[in-house]
């Protein structure tokens, strides 16, 4: 019997990155899907009555769902950025450092060192986190800001919809006598 192979470090790093990318794609897709529902509702909705300036119910429901999707996007991607900075980035750094130690060429009599966190590693990781985390958070905030602007513009557009008018009958073809 053989020992099951342990996943190599490149595979572990790839899994770490793929998990983050897949979550971002899911969050983005949910937001854009909700936006498409709003656009379809705007394309098919008409106001009730000639005097009302209210948002049609179908558009209001789509906007409510879009607002909820925007909040979920903000929460989920913000949590992903925090987790990435606090957990995933240090893990990726450690995997890379262990890989570098493993592949280091040593003199024949030297024992291979093991990875231990020290102030140099922590300083590099702090620098990486300081560079990456604010960018991720800023991009999430910008996406949420744009989504909220879209929702406001969609509500304004819905209020400006033409009311339904009864179909007009074609002019009479009979001549007046």
C-alpha positions, 0 to 999 in steps of 0.5 A: 500500500502506498501513501496517498500523494499530498497535493503539491504546493502549486496545486494548493496555491492554484486551489486557493486562487481559483476559490477566490476567483470563483467566488468573485465571479459568482458575486458579480454574476448575481449582481449583473443578473439582477441588473438584467432583470431591472432592464427587462422590467423597464423595457416591458413596464408601463405606469398605471393610470395617466396621472401617477408618477410612481414606479411600476410594481414590476420595476419596483420589485426588480429594483428591490431585488437589485438593491438586495443583490448590491448589498449581498455583493458588497458584503460578500466581496468585502468579506472575501477581501478581508479573508484574502488579506488575513488568511489567504495571502499569508497562506499563499506567501507561506506556500511560496516560501516553503516551495523556495526552501524546498527547491533551494540547492544546499551543500551536501552536509546541510540540513534543509531548513523549515519555514518559520515566520519572522519579522522579515516575512511579516514585514513583506506580508504587511506590505503586500496586504497594505498594497492589495487590500485597499485596492480591493475594497476601493473597487468593491466600493466603486462597484457598489456606488455604480450599482446604486447610481444605476438603481437611482437612474432606473427608478427615474426612468421608470417614473418617466414611462409613458402611461398606457393609452387606449388604442386609437381606432383608425380614422373612418373611411366613410366620407361625410355626407 
